[in-house]
C-alpha cells in the first residue's frame, strides 16, 4: 500500500466530509474505520 497516496486520498475524503459533517457524521466515522483497516493491511 502506497502510504503517500493513501494519505492524499484520506485528506481529500476528510475535507469533503468536513463540509457536510453535520448531516453525514456516519460517513466520516465509516471513513476512519476504512483508513484504519487499510493501514493495518
C-alpha atoms as one frame of an Amber mdcrd trajectory, in Angstrom:
protein
   0.000   0.000   0.000   1.393   3.385  -1.047   1.221   5.438   2.139   1.559
   8.819   0.400  -1.301   8.010  -1.975  -3.413   6.720   0.904  -2.733   9.924
   2.844  -3.762  12.104  -0.120  -6.995  10.142  -0.614  -7.708  10.322   3.119
  -7.149  14.096   3.263  -9.430  14.638   0.247 -12.147  12.417   1.677 -11.940
  14.038   5.117 -12.061  17.522   3.574 -15.208  16.609   1.638 -16.803  15.102
   4.738 -15.993  18.093   6.965 -18.013  20.296   4.585 -21.142  18.244   5.294
 -20.212  16.773   8.683 -23.430  17.931  10.338 -25.578  15.739   8.084 -23.111
  12.941   7.361 -21.390  12.085  10.644 -21.814   8.368   9.970 -19.870   8.660
   6.695 -16.994  10.382   8.496 -16.926   7.643  11.130 -17.009   4.985   8.387
 -14.100   6.711   6.642 -11.927   6.437   9.752 -12.715   2.717  10.044 -11.755
   2.215   6.374  -8.487   4.106   6.887  -7.585   2.016   9.956  -8.331  -1.195
   8.020  -6.166  -0.094   5.068  -3.272   0.890   7.347  -3.404  -2.461   9.154
  -3.183  -4.457   5.888
